[in-house]
């Protein structure tokens, strides 16, 4: 994955406020148990949203654009943690 600095990401969506809006809106969806578009080793919704943006899985929609038609989403389950180690 190509790692860019935050200013380059902000330019992609039209500025830092729009980037913040996109990430926070998506993080809220993740909190509400929306399907995740990436596999992540974290359960932090902001990090998950940023990973989705970095991988091109989400983008900011213009006001005149219609939402994309997605036939069916498959939820990616978080990796199982070995909580019971004996």
Buried (B, 14 or more C-beta within 10 A) or exposed (E): EEEEEEEEBBEBBEEEEEBEBBBEEBBEBBEEEBEBBBEBEEEEBBBBBBBBBBEEEBEBEEEEEEEEEEEEEEEEEEEEEEEEEE
